[in-house]
């Protein structure tokens, strides 16, 4: 099994800089609820799942994990 480069996967060799970093804190607005029940916020269009939040809430979150297409965070109290 070989690993494909980003170009072979169809990303054209471009690297995508994510607008959030693990461990950093951001002020976000929860806009919707995911299928799993987590709140969904966006930073520059990048999705952040925030458990135990609801649409309409404005919260400060700490990013706990950053993936290729979304991040997860926790509310900072």
Secondary structure, 3 states (H helix, E strand, C coil): CCCCCCHHHHHCCCCCCCCCCCCCEEEEECCEECCCCCEEEEECCEEEEECCCCCCCEEEEEEEEECCCEEEEEECC
